[in-house]
């Protein structure tokens, strides 16, 4: 099928909840995707941060294919080796004590909220169940995680929403302190607000929030769905903030391309989540876990150093672009505020026409390249960006 036929079939039968590009991708290798006509695209989106190792990394393909040919699913009524091995590896790399597996970042955040409320109910009794999040945050599209999301644009038409969520401005510690009433059980943060424009929180602010949470036994939940698994140059962005939260959530890059989400908990929280308190039919799926183990095995210190080196190269190159007013983010999670009336959506389309796939976040350009990129890939992307910008001048 050619691209036109693929797109027409999709439009006829798939719910129109996405504003898709008129682009039908059929295969990928490394950092490059190919459409049905064979055109090649340098992908600086990684499937919105999912393809951490790029397309079809050999180690990932071997692990997934081998597990699919051995045991594809059992449910959580039984034990499987990949699930336990992945949980052990995640605990070892993060210093947390237990893991619950789901299928997405939204499910992971939902699980984190449930675990925080369960801990609080068991420890303090009913009524201590408010969750504070930040204005401009994004935590998912289930009703609870949509409510936790601090952007009103996502809330239209879907009420009524679950109760006991409140929002405070990012970086305003006095506002958070005032909002942390006696009924507060948790604070949920993104250390870099991805959908909110790729804006990193200040370290001093995060440290003060963590101290407040510790003093009041308010659980600190960190949403690392997008920042985790090496995206920022360390396995968790928390490491760069000197932070040890009570709960961390992961998804996106963890599976390397397969659906998986994870809730990582300290022992003091985990011990309150007994049989029947939470569940997922597909959570801990052995094929998804095998893919995630391949990602973790590949994500060694050498690859993390590459992330840091390429992030520095990319950041400097973006800042030098004539249309770049500001470069934000952390590691290989970059945002570009634009000057001179340049539209992020128009620039994204211009890049796509020249063979470079990029993202937008609000009025900014957003880049989430695979962690395996090289210096040559960065130079190629910057050249396309410069040409696309000149074409709009």
C-alpha atoms as one frame of an Amber mdcrd trajectory, in Angstrom:
protein
   0.000   0.000   0.000   1.185   3.522  -0.703   0.939   6.332   1.827  -2.294
   7.663   0.368  -4.041   4.294   0.765  -2.713   3.755   4.315  -3.893   7.204
   5.378  -7.311   6.795   3.751  -7.938   3.477   5.524  -6.876   4.931   8.855
  -9.109   7.973   8.420 -12.056   5.732   7.605 -11.768   3.409  10.598  -9.655
   4.933  13.394 -11.146   7.441  15.837  -9.987  10.952  14.918  -8.393  11.818
  18.266  -5.004  12.670  16.783  -3.960  15.525  14.503  -1.669  13.322  12.443
   0.938  14.423   9.912   0.161  13.163   6.388   2.981  10.664   6.730   2.731
   6.844   6.740   5.821   5.195   8.232   6.433   1.555   7.342   9.874   0.694
   8.728  12.758   2.078  10.752  16.430   1.481  11.402  18.529   3.297  13.959
  17.559   6.975  13.914  15.840   6.812  10.538  12.233   6.046   9.608  10.991
   5.343   6.083   7.592   6.028   4.572   5.691   3.812   2.137   7.421   5.462
  -0.834  10.885   4.889   0.637  11.559   8.466   1.732  13.913   8.656   4.723
  13.381  10.783   7.836  15.813  11.531  10.651  13.631  11.004  13.719  14.200
  13.433  16.591  10.924  12.424  18.282  11.643   8.749  19.214   7.903   8.130
  19.156   7.489  10.904  21.793  10.398   9.626  23.858   9.616   5.905  23.522
  12.231   4.498  21.116  15.100   5.127  23.500  17.489   2.955  21.470  16.138
   4.077  18.100  14.350   1.832  15.650  14.844  -1.930  15.838  18.017  -1.962
  17.951  19.539  -5.450  17.458  19.748  -6.294  21.183  16.149  -5.206  21.737
  14.885  -7.142  18.697  16.675 -10.310  19.824  15.284 -10.082  23.348  11.707
  -9.403  22.255  11.703 -12.047  19.512  13.165 -14.707  21.786  10.642 -14.038
  24.556   7.710 -13.891  22.107   8.685 -17.317  20.859   8.877 -18.736  24.358
   6.059 -17.236  26.449   4.039 -14.178  25.444   1.614 -13.778  28.380   0.436
 -15.470  31.568  -1.351 -12.781  33.660  -0.212 -11.950  37.170  -1.748 -15.100
  38.618   1.664 -16.669  37.956   5.317 -15.693  38.163   7.540 -15.091  35.129
  11.294 -14.566  35.039  11.370 -11.346  32.945   9.008  -9.502  35.309  11.082
 -10.225  38.409  14.362  -9.596  36.614  13.182  -6.182  35.428  11.865  -5.228
  38.855  15.183  -6.223  40.438  17.141  -4.232  37.858  14.976  -1.127  38.374
  15.292  -1.286  42.153  19.051  -1.691  41.876  19.394   1.330  39.577  17.058
   3.652  41.473  17.469   2.708  45.140  13.726   2.138  45.473  12.349  -1.076
  46.902   9.389  -2.429  44.922   7.758  -2.091  41.505   4.239  -2.350  40.114
   4.005  -2.796  36.348   1.255  -1.387  34.126   1.071  -0.481  30.463   1.550
   3.282  30.178   2.611   6.466  31.888  -0.972   7.376  32.723  -1.476   3.991
  34.411   1.786   4.413  36.301   0.701   7.827  37.606  -2.729   6.458  38.476
  -1.042   3.697  40.455   1.168   6.212  42.223  -1.856   8.267  43.284  -3.629
   5.155  44.561  -0.555   4.038  46.507  -0.158   7.482  48.099  -3.796   7.572
  49.202  -3.623   4.001  50.508  -0.553   4.823  52.602  -2.225   7.923  53.983
  -5.522   6.150  54.745  -3.748   3.317  56.540  -1.462   5.667  58.472  -3.747
   8.613  59.273  -7.278   7.441  58.560  -9.780   8.727  55.973  -9.873  12.288
  54.685  -6.148  12.866  54.193  -6.245  12.390  50.431  -5.524  15.646  48.578
  -2.882  15.560  45.835  -1.036  18.746  44.836   0.333  19.148  41.317   1.840
  22.036  39.386   0.255  24.409  36.927   1.433  23.506  33.415   1.975  19.859
  34.327   0.867  16.822  32.344   0.308  13.414  33.944  -1.964  11.450  31.578
  -5.421  11.120  30.058  -7.309   8.822  32.421  -9.827  10.778  34.479  -7.628
  10.853  37.579  -4.384  11.705  35.772  -6.218  14.202  33.564  -7.442  15.860
  36.752  -3.877  15.826  38.091  -2.739  17.581  34.915  -2.420  21.299  35.636
  -3.552  22.556  32.216  -7.159  23.574  31.771  -7.036  23.017  28.012  -7.077
  19.259  28.624 -10.074  19.413  30.973 -12.751  20.740  28.631 -15.822  18.528
  28.146 -14.723  15.597  30.326 -16.148  16.458  33.740 -17.136  15.756  36.362
 -13.621  15.053  37.569 -12.374  13.175  40.640 -12.103  15.350  43.734  -9.216
  16.344  46.001  -6.681  17.602  43.456  -5.234  21.116  43.596  -2.741  23.065
  41.460   0.000  25.505  42.433   2.288  27.561  40.176   5.568  25.833  39.347
   8.471  27.379  41.236   6.299  29.199  43.766   7.203  27.494  47.040   5.103
  29.847  49.158   2.016  28.887  47.144   2.727  25.185  47.547   3.377  25.583
  51.262   0.087  27.417  51.684  -1.791  24.781  49.666  -0.347  21.884  51.663
  -3.298  21.710  54.061  -3.661  18.966  56.696  -5.663  16.860  54.215  -2.736
  16.682  51.753  -1.282  13.227  51.190   1.031  13.774  48.219   2.792  16.217
  45.914   3.229  15.073  42.299   5.975  16.725  40.213   7.530  16.548  36.762
  11.128  17.709  37.107  10.924  18.851  33.486   7.453  19.826  32.323   7.399
  18.206  28.898   3.972  18.925  27.427   4.068  22.217  29.309   6.894  23.563
  27.128  10.006  21.585  28.187  10.655  23.652  31.307  12.924  22.301  34.057
  12.168  23.065  37.703  14.781  24.946  39.718  16.840  22.725  42.009  16.381
  24.952  45.046  12.614  24.862  44.632  12.570  21.068  44.359  14.783  20.760
  47.452  12.424  22.946  49.496   9.407  20.945  48.325  11.152  17.706  49.287
  12.000  19.067  52.735   8.404  20.184  53.312   7.108  16.775  52.291   9.519
  15.018  54.625   8.623  17.266  57.571   4.868  16.660  57.140   4.998  13.049
  55.896   3.468  14.135  52.606   4.552  11.626  49.988   6.697  13.020  47.183
   5.746  11.534  43.804   7.967  12.238  40.794   6.605  11.625  37.313   9.634
  10.468  35.292   7.536   9.044  32.478   9.372  11.266  29.993  12.524  12.237
  31.914  13.445   8.742  33.109  15.505   5.910  31.614  18.483   8.041  30.635
  16.650  10.822  28.781  18.290  13.597  30.821  21.784  12.053  31.029  21.279
  10.089  34.244  19.012   7.086  34.670  16.554   9.266  36.605  16.394  13.048
  36.458  16.002  12.780  40.253  19.725  12.036  40.449  20.547  15.515  39.165
  18.322  17.047  41.841  19.746  14.965  44.703  16.238  13.619  45.199  14.998
  10.316  46.647  11.207  10.395  46.271   8.710   8.061  47.872   7.355   7.056
  44.460   8.740   7.396  40.925   6.821   6.582  37.753   8.358   5.401  34.487
   7.061   4.480  31.025   7.906   5.718  27.485  11.593   4.823  26.957  11.508
   1.931  29.414  10.012  -0.535  26.937  12.067   0.618  23.961   8.922   0.589
  21.816   6.551  -1.761  23.641   3.859  -0.560  26.091   4.996  -0.663  29.708
   4.646   1.571  32.753   6.201   1.179  36.191   5.504   2.518  39.676   8.613
   2.374  41.864   7.993   2.685  45.605   9.884   2.875  48.862   9.247   0.055
  51.286   7.224   2.238  53.653   4.671   2.836  50.870   4.908  -0.562  49.205
   3.990  -2.489  52.340   0.504  -0.930  52.255  -0.267  -2.309  48.778  -1.370
  -5.876  49.476  -3.266  -8.419  47.368  -6.302  -6.885  45.684  -5.221  -3.265
  46.228  -4.237  -2.793  42.585  -3.906  -4.823  39.410  -3.370  -4.980  35.669
  -4.115  -7.842  33.273  -1.200  -7.014  31.003   1.119  -5.490  33.630   4.497
  -7.221  33.776   3.947  -8.841  30.377   7.030 -11.014  29.711   7.632  -9.720
  26.164   7.437  -6.076  27.254   9.668  -6.825  30.240  12.214  -8.583  28.019
  12.358  -5.486  25.810  12.793  -3.265  28.866  15.607  -5.463  30.170  17.389
  -5.035  26.832  17.031  -1.262  27.169  18.471  -1.317  30.694  21.336  -3.618
  29.692  22.243  -1.286  26.800  21.901   1.874  28.882  25.327   1.670  30.495
  27.577   4.529  31.570  29.057   4.801  28.080  25.626   5.433  26.570  24.701
   7.853  29.361  27.908   9.786  28.663  26.878   9.917  25.016  23.542  11.403
  26.090  25.336  14.116  28.042  27.802  14.845  25.231  25.165  14.961  22.509
  22.892  17.077  24.728  25.641  19.669  25.101  26.271  19.642  21.341  22.584
  19.897  20.516  21.928  22.636  23.057  24.776  24.789  21.765  23.670  24.261
  18.184  20.053  25.115  18.911  21.023  28.276  20.793  22.984  29.438  17.724
  19.993  29.162  15.388  18.780  32.633  14.343  15.158  31.871  15.240  15.952
  30.473  18.716  15.035  32.884  21.514  15.712  30.396  24.329  16.678  26.737
  24.711  15.172  24.900  27.676  15.015  21.382  29.073  17.527  18.861  30.372
  19.683  16.336  28.544  18.111  15.069  25.326  14.808  16.671  26.229  15.122
  20.035  24.512  12.674  22.860  23.959  13.204  25.893  21.734  11.292  29.134
  22.269  11.033  30.899  18.917  11.570  34.536  17.974  10.428  36.735  15.134
   6.918  35.388  14.855   8.113  31.929  13.818   5.373  29.353  14.424   6.375
  26.062  16.049   3.766  24.117  14.076   4.866  25.672  10.787   8.531  25.049
  11.557   7.771  21.430  12.449   6.034  20.936   9.094   8.933  22.566   7.264
  11.393  20.225   8.972   9.252  17.214   8.070   9.223  18.279   4.412  13.039
  18.304   4.554  13.302  14.870   6.180  13.503  15.700   9.904  10.828  14.689
  12.408  10.414  16.998  15.427   7.693  17.774  17.968   6.031  20.837  19.460
   5.006  21.707  23.009   2.736  24.712  23.315   4.466  27.426  21.259   7.884
  25.755  21.366   9.752  23.267  19.253  10.446  20.044  21.166  13.206  17.517
  20.446  13.399  14.012  21.948  15.951  12.117  19.845  16.917   8.503  20.579
  19.691   8.176  23.151  21.864   6.381  20.580  22.316   9.417  18.329  25.773
  10.423  17.145  27.469  13.774  16.609  26.744  13.391  12.889  23.016  12.991
  13.596  23.046  16.207  15.615  24.825  18.088  12.843  22.342  16.756  10.286
  19.351  17.818  12.379  20.775  21.285  13.000  21.400  21.779   9.279  17.778
  20.901   8.486  16.498  23.171  11.251  18.581  26.077   9.959  17.374  25.536
   6.398  13.744  25.222   7.521  14.018  28.440   9.521  15.577  30.319   6.612
  12.761  29.102   4.391  10.271  30.768   6.730  12.095  34.096   6.955
